[in-house]
Amino acid sequence: MPIYPFACDACGAEFEVTRKLSAMREPAACPACGKDARRVFTGLTVTGKAEAPTAKKPKAPAGGWSHGGHSHGPGTAGHTHGLQAPPGPR
């Protein structure tokens, strides 16, 4: 379930509430004074492994990439391969 930050205008308390997405717009009772608190909107938080700031993404070789049984030359459009048969005799 999502976690939503709230702030109480009456006493200044800040707290978080875990609730269903369908209840995200409902006010929450302040745990300090019991009055209705408003939801605070914050920036997006992303969790997971971050890429090092100095890491560089690989560049396509001069001849392009080769994969999935065919090659892409420089400047070709991307695409998906979908399901492919496993290698071996048919």
Backbone torsions as a table, in degrees:
resi	resn	phi	psi	omega
1	MET	NA	146.5	178.9
2	PRO	-68.5	153.3	176.2
3	ILE	-109.6	127.3	-177.4
4	TYR	-115.7	132.2	176.4
5	PRO	-83.1	143.1	178.6
6	PHE	-131.4	156.3	175.1
7	ALA	-136.6	136.8	179.9
8	CYS	-95.8	121.6	178.1
9	ASP	-73.5	-23.9	-177.6
10	ALA	-74.0	-43.7	-175.7
11	CYS	-121.6	-7.6	177.3
12	GLY	86.1	3.4	-179.4
13	ALA	-67.9	144.2	174.4
14	GLU	-119.6	135.5	-177.9
15	PHE	-155.3	169.6	179.5
16	GLU	-119.3	149.1	179.6
17	VAL	-130.4	132.7	173.7
18	THR	-96.6	124.6	-179.8
19	ARG	-155.8	167.5	179.2
20	LYS	-65.4	153.1	178.0
21	LEU	-58.1	-35.9	-179.3
22	SER	-65.6	-18.2	-178.7
23	ALA	-106.2	11.8	-173.5
24	MET	-63.3	-27.3	-177.1
25	ARG	-86.9	-9.1	-178.1
26	GLU	-74.7	142.0	176.3
27	PRO	-68.3	160.6	178.1
28	ALA	-119.2	144.2	178.0
29	ALA	-74.5	130.1	179.0
30	CYS	-66.1	129.8	179.1
31	PRO	-69.7	-18.9	-178.9
32	ALA	-86.1	-44.6	-175.1
33	CYS	-122.0	-10.2	176.7
34	GLY	85.9	-5.7	179.6
35	LYS	-78.7	162.7	177.4
36	ASP	-68.0	132.3	178.4
37	ALA	-109.3	156.9	-179.4
38	ARG	-98.5	150.3	177.4
39	ARG	-74.7	138.3	179.3
40	VAL	-103.3	133.3	179.0
41	PHE	-95.1	127.7	-177.7
42	THR	-120.1	172.0	176.6
43	GLY	-70.7	163.0	179.9
44	LEU	-67.4	135.1	176.7
45	THR	-111.5	125.7	179.1
46	VAL	-113.6	130.1	178.4
47	THR	-109.4	155.9	179.5
48	GLY	130.7	-175.9	-177.9
49	LYS	-78.4	125.3	179.2
50	ALA	-90.1	147.1	176.9
51	GLU	-77.5	140.1	179.2
52	ALA	-60.0	139.2	-177.3
53	PRO	-61.0	-24.1	-178.9
54	THR	-94.1	-4.5	-178.7
55	ALA	-67.8	140.4	178.6
56	LYS	-112.8	140.8	176.8
57	LYS	-77.5	145.8	-178.0
58	PRO	-66.5	143.1	177.0
59	LYS	-93.3	150.4	176.9
60	ALA	-66.0	139.0	176.7
61	PRO	-63.5	161.7	-176.7
62	ALA	-53.1	-34.1	-178.9
63	GLY	-87.7	0.3	-178.2
64	GLY	92.0	-175.2	-179.3
65	TRP	-97.5	151.2	175.1
66	SER	-124.8	124.5	179.6
67	HIS	-164.6	162.5	174.4
68	GLY	57.7	26.4	177.8
69	GLY	84.3	6.3	177.9
70	HIS	-150.9	172.6	-177.1
71	SER	-119.4	157.0	173.7
72	HIS	-118.7	124.1	174.6
73	GLY	-80.5	169.4	178.2
74	PRO	-57.7	135.6	176.0
75	GLY	82.7	6.2	179.5
76	THR	-80.8	153.3	-178.0
77	ALA	-74.1	148.7	177.5
78	GLY	-76.8	163.7	178.1
79	HIS	-162.4	170.7	174.6
80	THR	-103.7	155.6	-178.2
81	HIS	-96.0	-17.6	-177.0
82	GLY	66.2	-161.6	179.8
83	LEU	-78.7	137.8	178.0
84	GLN	-124.9	148.3	177.4
85	ALA	-69.4	142.9	178.1
86	PRO	-66.5	152.2	179.3
87	PRO	-66.7	151.2	179.1
88	GLY	134.8	-179.9	-178.7
89	PRO	-68.8	148.6	179.9
90	ARG	-109.2	NA	NA
